[in-house]
Amino acid sequence: MRPMTRKALLTTLSATALAATLTAPAHAAAQAPQLAWQPCAEKDGRECATLQVPLDYSDPDGPTADIAVSRLRSDHPQARRGTLLLIPGGPGGSGRAWLAGTGKRLRTETGGAYDIVSLDPRGTGGSTQADCGIPEDDRRLVDFRPWPGSDGDISATVARARRIADACARNGGALVRSLSTANEVRDIDRFRQALGEEKLSAWGVSYGTYVGAVYAQKYPQHTDRWVLDSSGDPDPERVERGWLANMSRGADDRFPDFAAWASDPARGADRPATKAADVRPMFLALAAELDRTPRKFADTGHELTGNLLRQVMQNSLYSDAAFPKLADLIRAARGTGPLTVPDPMPKPLSQADAAVATGVLCNDVANWPRSVAAYTRAVAADRARHPLTAGMPAGITPCSFWKTPPTEKPTRITPDGPSNILMIQNLRDPATPYAGALKMRAAFGGRARMVTVDGGGHGVYLDGGNACGDAAVTRFLVRGDRAGDVVCAAG
């Protein structure tokens, strides 16, 4: 999906296993879980605790997992109106790390209106960690993602997908089988019970918007003010696999922002091109050259291949702040001397991040095609339509070889429920394109309103620098103000 920052959390695949029904048996629900809050190890004003949850909610007295949770209390108790949950992306992003990095700013922004809480989803972070025993080479993001060979060949990605699926079946155990959006939603509601709250407010980002949407569908009576930031298409036929496929369009939508930045005369002699129109063909030609003749990083010995350049590009589109490092890499790769620029991806994903990302994807959805020939055709077509991403978003994943079928169907989002949802979305989002967010908006109908920001990047509120968008979300969280759908101009 560090402690990983919010941006990096969104770069992994996804994985999930579903357990029985979304409502726990009555006798289990009656026993509200307890939390023993203590100052977090970082001594930063947050409190930390551990929440026990059933691995399988249909067996509430069976094996359990630990969920690491944290809280930043309101600094203006007289202004406090409730509890606000941060729902991280990923799947597998650390909510506690997000709260540590953003909580105080959010508390100030909202005037202490909330105790702010979050959790590390089961399987990752400070929670009971998942481990599939995936080889290190298969956990490097450029390999973990299904980038095809330079000629479009997918044989290496097929073999890798089989290895990862086999490793999770062999080593992942009940915890990996329990990873799912539905179980994360259940865990969140158990957290709500432990907090003693009848309702929660929430701010979900990226994959966290899907978790938030499913929670709002399953537990509408427990939702207060609900913010979904950077949403994907929630259609049960499109979740997970469709989100990956949409990254092709997302890169095409967003790349012109980088091209304009990279050719801006303000960059001076360091700019990779003098005209925005030249940046895309230059990038494509450079990636093709690195396909033929990779170069090595002096610091790690890893190869800079065309696919690694493409992966760095895709990651860099998440934030304007990452543009300079992409430009530095492009300049270095076009040079002739030693490749002394730092390796932008020196370390693989952790075992926990890889297991959770894979597990949620594969346990959530049953309709992953299993035909290698069909993927070969899909990759070829996607490469032709979207050369920036070279067919990766249409590639094969371990889900095509997953050993255990989902136990639940994806949730359909409907207009049934309270009208208390505010969506916010960039027009040029590289990971969850605007077209997908419109599908989420349509699914909720009258329950939602949407703030569209004329900007690029993944993640908007308190992240993209758009004062209009930030103010709209803050007004909603503090005062409940939510007009009709609005558009915020750039800047």
HELIX and SHEET records of a PDB file:
HELIX    1   1 ARG A    6  LEU A    9  1                                   4    
HELIX    2   2 ALA A   26  ALA A   30  1                                   5    
HELIX    3   3 PRO A   77  ALA A   79  5                                   3    
HELIX    4   4 GLY A   95  GLU A  109  1                                  15    
HELIX    5   5 GLU A  136  ARG A  139  1                                   4    
HELIX    6   6 LEU A  141  PHE A  144  1                                   4    
HELIX    7   7 SER A  155  ASN A  171  1                                  17    
HELIX    8   8 GLY A  173  ARG A  177  1                                   5    
HELIX    9   9 THR A  181  LEU A  195  1                                  15    
HELIX   10  10 TYR A  207  LYS A  218  1                                  12    
HELIX   11  11 PRO A  220  HIS A  222  5                                   3    
HELIX   12  12 ARG A  241  ALA A  262  1                                  22    
HELIX   13  13 PRO A  265  ASP A  270  5                                   6    
HELIX   14  14 ALA A  276  ARG A  292  1                                  17    
HELIX   15  15 GLY A  306  SER A  316  1                                  11    
HELIX   16  16 ASP A  320  ALA A  322  5                                   3    
HELIX   17  17 PHE A  323  ARG A  334  1                                  12    
HELIX   18  18 GLN A  351  ASP A  364  1                                  14    
HELIX   19  19 VAL A  372  ARG A  385  1                                  14    
HELIX   20  20 MET A  392  ALA A  394  5                                   3    
HELIX   21  21 PRO A  398  PHE A  401  5                                   4    
HELIX   22  22 TYR A  434  PHE A  444  1                                  11    
HELIX   23  23 GLY A  445  ARG A  447  5                                   3    
HELIX   24  24 ALA A  467  ARG A  479  1                                  13    
SHEET    1   A10 GLN A  38  PRO A  39  0                                        
SHEET    2   A10 GLU A  47  PRO A  54 -1                                        
SHEET    3   A10 THR A  64  LEU A  72 -1                                        
SHEET    4   A10 TYR A 114  LEU A 119 -1                                        
SHEET    5   A10 GLY A  82  ILE A  87  1                                        
SHEET    6   A10 LEU A 200  VAL A 205  1                                        
SHEET    7   A10 THR A 223  ASP A 229  1                                        
SHEET    8   A10 ILE A 421  ARG A 428  1                                        
SHEET    9   A10 ALA A 448  GLY A 456  1                                        
SHEET   10   A10 VAL A 486  CYS A 488  1                                        
SHEET    1   B 2 ARG A 295  LYS A 296  0                                        
SHEET    2   B 2 GLU A 303  LEU A 304 -1                                        
END                                                                             
